[in-house]
Amino acid sequence: MPDNLTKEQRHKNMSAIKGKDTSIEVKVRKYLWAHGFRYRKNVKDLPGTPDIVIPKYKTVIFINGCFWHHHYNCKLAVIPKSNKEYWMKKINRNVDNDIKNYNLLQQMDYNVITVWECEIKEDFEHRMKLLIEEITQ
């Protein structure tokens, strides 16, 4: 099935997607703050620039979009039909970087947690309760 947007429309849509302070990041941060967790956001001096760092628990949290980070077996992680080679290369590079940064952070003794976009959309409250358990374990 071909892309139903023109190349220009697709470019405009994709370039409008934010890299930080996305709606799901803000939602997770507000939840954590309301539950007493103090954090730093988008910490550039750590591998992968984690979305949230909770120093007290030496925990980093990545809030990943299922498309951009290719959440395995997720309905939101669909490769576009047009320019498939470009998207495969771009997404595979993201996944490789995720793995590399995850390993580097673990070597630095950080608890590394990934929260997926689909988990937040499916059952926010449940995922947040699990997140708190992962942070405090």
TIPABA-101794 format. One record per residue (C-alpha): residue number from 1; residue in one letter; y, z negated, x. Coordinates in steps of 0.001 Angstrom, whole numbers, always signed. Layout:
<pt><n>NUM</n><res>a</res><v>Y</v><w>Z</w><u>X</u></pt>
...
// end
This chain:
<pt><n>1</n><res>m</res><v>+0</v><w>+0</w><u>+0</u></pt>
<pt><n>2</n><res>p</res><v>+3357</v><w>+988</w><u>+1511</u></pt>
<pt><n>3</n><res>d</res><v>+6278</v><w>-1387</w><u>+1832</u></pt>
<pt><n>4</n><res>n</res><v>+8397</v><w>-1244</w><u>-1338</u></pt>
<pt><n>5</n><res>l</res><v>+11611</v><w>-1849</w><u>+640</u></pt>
<pt><n>6</n><res>t</res><v>+13418</v><w>+588</w><u>+2885</u></pt>
<pt><n>7</n><res>k</res><v>+13531</v><w>-130</w><u>+6593</u></pt>
<pt><n>8</n><res>e</res><v>+17155</v><w>-1266</w><u>+6232</u></pt>
<pt><n>9</n><res>q</res><v>+16373</v><w>-3569</w><u>+3291</u></pt>
<pt><n>10</n><res>r</res><v>+13426</v><w>-5102</w><u>+5169</u></pt>
<pt><n>11</n><res>h</res><v>+15610</v><w>-5639</w><u>+8251</u></pt>
<pt><n>12</n><res>k</res><v>+18305</v><w>-7341</w><u>+6157</u></pt>
<pt><n>13</n><res>n</res><v>+15750</v><w>-9623</w><u>+4474</u></pt>
<pt><n>14</n><res>m</res><v>+13997</v><w>-10615</w><u>+7688</u></pt>
<pt><n>15</n><res>s</res><v>+17199</v><w>-11188</w><u>+9681</u></pt>
<pt><n>16</n><res>a</res><v>+18487</v><w>-13567</w><u>+6994</u></pt>
<pt><n>17</n><res>i</res><v>+15618</v><w>-16003</w><u>+7574</u></pt>
<pt><n>18</n><res>k</res><v>+16812</v><w>-19121</w><u>+9369</u></pt>
<pt><n>19</n><res>g</res><v>+15083</v><w>-20545</w><u>+12444</u></pt>
<pt><n>20</n><res>k</res><v>+16170</v><w>-24156</w><u>+11974</u></pt>
<pt><n>21</n><res>d</res><v>+17403</v><w>-26392</w><u>+9173</u></pt>
<pt><n>22</n><res>t</res><v>+15311</v><w>-24477</w><u>+6685</u></pt>
<pt><n>23</n><res>s</res><v>+15000</v><w>-25911</w><u>+3189</u></pt>
<pt><n>24</n><res>i</res><v>+11514</v><w>-27266</w><u>+3889</u></pt>
<pt><n>25</n><res>e</res><v>+12648</v><w>-28885</w><u>+7160</u></pt>
<pt><n>26</n><res>v</res><v>+15537</v><w>-30586</w><u>+5391</u></pt>
<pt><n>27</n><res>k</res><v>+13226</v><w>-31779</w><u>+2607</u></pt>
<pt><n>28</n><res>v</res><v>+10772</v><w>-33319</w><u>+5098</u></pt>
<pt><n>29</n><res>r</res><v>+13570</v><w>-34931</w><u>+7123</u></pt>
<pt><n>30</n><res>k</res><v>+15133</v><w>-36477</w><u>+4009</u></pt>
<pt><n>31</n><res>y</res><v>+11749</v><w>-37883</w><u>+3003</u></pt>
<pt><n>32</n><res>l</res><v>+11154</v><w>-39391</w><u>+6439</u></pt>
<pt><n>33</n><res>w</res><v>+14674</v><w>-40861</w><u>+6585</u></pt>
<pt><n>34</n><res>a</res><v>+14271</v><w>-42405</w><u>+3115</u></pt>
<pt><n>35</n><res>h</res><v>+11036</v><w>-44030</w><u>+4333</u></pt>
<pt><n>36</n><res>g</res><v>+12705</v><w>-45625</w><u>+7356</u></pt>
<pt><n>37</n><res>f</res><v>+11803</v><w>-43124</w><u>+10075</u></pt>
<pt><n>38</n><res>r</res><v>+14553</v><w>-42354</w><u>+12567</u></pt>
<pt><n>39</n><res>y</res><v>+14297</v><w>-39106</w><u>+14431</u></pt>
<pt><n>40</n><res>r</res><v>+15975</v><w>-36449</w><u>+16517</u></pt>
<pt><n>41</n><res>k</res><v>+15925</v><w>-32852</w><u>+15365</u></pt>
<pt><n>42</n><res>n</res><v>+15439</v><w>-29588</w><u>+17275</u></pt>
<pt><n>43</n><res>v</res><v>+15007</v><w>-31278</w><u>+20655</u></pt>
<pt><n>44</n><res>k</res><v>+15609</v><w>-28521</w><u>+23201</u></pt>
<pt><n>45</n><res>d</res><v>+14348</v><w>-30417</w><u>+26249</u></pt>
<pt><n>46</n><res>l</res><v>+10786</v><w>-30600</w><u>+24872</u></pt>
<pt><n>47</n><res>p</res><v>+8354</v><w>-27659</w><u>+24872</u></pt>
<pt><n>48</n><res>g</res><v>+8703</v><w>-25558</w><u>+21724</u></pt>
<pt><n>49</n><res>t</res><v>+11898</v><w>-27344</w><u>+20579</u></pt>
<pt><n>50</n><res>p</res><v>+10145</v><w>-29522</w><u>+17973</u></pt>
<pt><n>51</n><res>d</res><v>+11760</v><w>-29635</w><u>+14533</u></pt>
<pt><n>52</n><res>i</res><v>+11490</v><w>-33439</w><u>+14422</u></pt>
<pt><n>53</n><res>v</res><v>+10924</v><w>-35967</w><u>+17207</u></pt>
<pt><n>54</n><res>i</res><v>+10263</v><w>-39606</w><u>+16347</u></pt>
<pt><n>55</n><res>p</res><v>+10727</v><w>-41442</w><u>+19660</u></pt>
<pt><n>56</n><res>k</res><v>+9465</v><w>-44816</w><u>+18362</u></pt>
<pt><n>57</n><res>y</res><v>+6039</v><w>-43273</w><u>+17677</u></pt>
<pt><n>58</n><res>k</res><v>+6196</v><w>-40659</w><u>+20480</u></pt>
<pt><n>59</n><res>t</res><v>+5513</v><w>-38078</w><u>+17791</u></pt>
<pt><n>60</n><res>v</res><v>+6735</v><w>-34508</w><u>+17411</u></pt>
<pt><n>61</n><res>i</res><v>+6544</v><w>-32563</w><u>+14180</u></pt>
<pt><n>62</n><res>f</res><v>+6632</v><w>-28809</w><u>+13790</u></pt>
<pt><n>63</n><res>i</res><v>+7339</v><w>-27535</w><u>+10290</u></pt>
<pt><n>64</n><res>n</res><v>+5886</v><w>-24054</w><u>+10389</u></pt>
<pt><n>65</n><res>g</res><v>+6371</v><w>-21134</w><u>+8072</u></pt>
<pt><n>66</n><res>c</res><v>+2946</v><w>-19726</w><u>+7242</u></pt>
<pt><n>67</n><res>f</res><v>+4082</v><w>-16134</w><u>+7803</u></pt>
<pt><n>68</n><res>w</res><v>+5856</v><w>-16644</w><u>+11131</u></pt>
<pt><n>69</n><res>h</res><v>+3159</v><w>-18852</w><u>+12655</u></pt>
<pt><n>70</n><res>h</res><v>+212</v><w>-17127</w><u>+10970</u></pt>
<pt><n>71</n><res>h</res><v>-1385</v><w>-20038</w><u>+9158</u></pt>
<pt><n>72</n><res>y</res><v>-5068</v><w>-19130</w><u>+9280</u></pt>
<pt><n>73</n><res>n</res><v>-6584</v><w>-18197</w><u>+5894</u></pt>
<pt><n>74</n><res>c</res><v>-3295</v><w>-18782</w><u>+4083</u></pt>
<pt><n>75</n><res>k</res><v>-2104</v><w>-16452</w><u>+1331</u></pt>
<pt><n>76</n><res>l</res><v>+1452</v><w>-16666</w><u>+2737</u></pt>
<pt><n>77</n><res>a</res><v>+367</v><w>-15387</w><u>+6177</u></pt>
<pt><n>78</n><res>v</res><v>+161</v><w>-11724</w><u>+5200</u></pt>
<pt><n>79</n><res>i</res><v>+1092</v><w>-9078</w><u>+7768</u></pt>
<pt><n>80</n><res>p</res><v>+3563</v><w>-6534</w><u>+6302</u></pt>
<pt><n>81</n><res>k</res><v>+2122</v><w>-3082</w><u>+5631</u></pt>
<pt><n>82</n><res>s</res><v>+4950</v><w>-1250</w><u>+7365</u></pt>
<pt><n>83</n><res>n</res><v>+5423</v><w>-1469</w><u>+11118</u></pt>
<pt><n>84</n><res>k</res><v>+2169</v><w>-3419</w><u>+11344</u></pt>
<pt><n>85</n><res>e</res><v>+1846</v><w>-3155</w><u>+15128</u></pt>
<pt><n>86</n><res>y</res><v>+5303</v><w>-4700</w><u>+15623</u></pt>
<pt><n>87</n><res>w</res><v>+4557</v><w>-7621</w><u>+13302</u></pt>
<pt><n>88</n><res>m</res><v>+1123</v><w>-8279</w><u>+14792</u></pt>
<pt><n>89</n><res>k</res><v>+2634</v><w>-8435</w><u>+18279</u></pt>
<pt><n>90</n><res>k</res><v>+5493</v><w>-10693</w><u>+17163</u></pt>
<pt><n>91</n><res>i</res><v>+3308</v><w>-13092</w><u>+15189</u></pt>
<pt><n>92</n><res>n</res><v>+611</v><w>-13239</w><u>+17882</u></pt>
<pt><n>93</n><res>r</res><v>+3317</v><w>-14142</w><u>+20410</u></pt>
<pt><n>94</n><res>n</res><v>+4445</v><w>-16972</w><u>+18108</u></pt>
<pt><n>95</n><res>v</res><v>+875</v><w>-18259</w><u>+17780</u></pt>
<pt><n>96</n><res>d</res><v>+329</v><w>-18100</w><u>+21562</u></pt>
<pt><n>97</n><res>n</res><v>+3576</v><w>-20019</w><u>+22128</u></pt>
<pt><n>98</n><res>d</res><v>+2561</v><w>-22609</w><u>+19522</u></pt>
<pt><n>99</n><res>i</res><v>-732</v><w>-23245</w><u>+21314</u></pt>
<pt><n>100</n><res>k</res><v>+945</v><w>-23428</w><u>+24735</u></pt>
<pt><n>101</n><res>n</res><v>+3638</v><w>-25850</w><u>+23521</u></pt>
<pt><n>102</n><res>y</res><v>+1148</v><w>-27991</w><u>+21599</u></pt>
<pt><n>103</n><res>n</res><v>-935</v><w>-28395</w><u>+24769</u></pt>
<pt><n>104</n><res>l</res><v>+2107</v><w>-29183</w><u>+26935</u></pt>
<pt><n>105</n><res>l</res><v>+3287</v><w>-31835</w><u>+24482</u></pt>
<pt><n>106</n><res>q</res><v>-172</v><w>-33416</w><u>+24334</u></pt>
<pt><n>107</n><res>q</res><v>-208</v><w>-33540</w><u>+28136</u></pt>
<pt><n>108</n><res>m</res><v>+3083</v><w>-35459</w><u>+27859</u></pt>
<pt><n>109</n><res>d</res><v>+1247</v><w>-37947</w><u>+25574</u></pt>
<pt><n>110</n><res>y</res><v>+2997</v><w>-36879</w><u>+22382</u></pt>
<pt><n>111</n><res>n</res><v>+1290</v><w>-37035</w><u>+19020</u></pt>
<pt><n>112</n><res>v</res><v>+1766</v><w>-33444</w><u>+17816</u></pt>
<pt><n>113</n><res>i</res><v>+1764</v><w>-32784</w><u>+14086</u></pt>
<pt><n>114</n><res>t</res><v>+2096</v><w>-29444</w><u>+12318</u></pt>
<pt><n>115</n><res>v</res><v>+3201</v><w>-29347</w><u>+8703</u></pt>
<pt><n>116</n><res>w</res><v>+2683</v><w>-25981</w><u>+7015</u></pt>
<pt><n>117</n><res>e</res><v>+4995</v><w>-24403</w><u>+4469</u></pt>
<pt><n>118</n><res>c</res><v>+2154</v><w>-23945</w><u>+1953</u></pt>
<pt><n>119</n><res>e</res><v>+1203</v><w>-27647</w><u>+2165</u></pt>
<pt><n>120</n><res>i</res><v>+4752</v><w>-28615</w><u>+1239</u></pt>
<pt><n>121</n><res>k</res><v>+4893</v><w>-26115</w><u>-1614</u></pt>
<pt><n>122</n><res>e</res><v>+1461</v><w>-27057</w><u>-3014</u></pt>
<pt><n>123</n><res>d</res><v>+1789</v><w>-30863</w><u>-3082</u></pt>
<pt><n>124</n><res>f</res><v>+4822</v><w>-32279</w><u>-1299</u></pt>
<pt><n>125</n><res>e</res><v>+4218</v><w>-35953</w><u>-2088</u></pt>
<pt><n>126</n><res>h</res><v>+582</v><w>-35849</w><u>-965</u></pt>
<pt><n>127</n><res>r</res><v>+1448</v><w>-34043</w><u>+2281</u></pt>
<pt><n>128</n><res>m</res><v>+4223</v><w>-36526</w><u>+3043</u></pt>
<pt><n>129</n><res>k</res><v>+1880</v><w>-39485</w><u>+2531</u></pt>
<pt><n>130</n><res>l</res><v>-567</v><w>-37849</w><u>+4953</u></pt>
<pt><n>131</n><res>l</res><v>+2282</v><w>-37200</w><u>+7379</u></pt>
<pt><n>132</n><res>i</res><v>+3256</v><w>-40869</w><u>+7423</u></pt>
<pt><n>133</n><res>e</res><v>-385</v><w>-41777</w><u>+8102</u></pt>
<pt><n>134</n><res>e</res><v>-485</v><w>-39243</w><u>+10971</u></pt>
<pt><n>135</n><res>i</res><v>+2728</v><w>-40667</w><u>+12446</u></pt>
<pt><n>136</n><res>t</res><v>+1712</v><w>-44334</w><u>+12266</u></pt>
<pt><n>137</n><res>q</res><v>-1973</v><w>-44077</w><u>+13206</u></pt>
// end
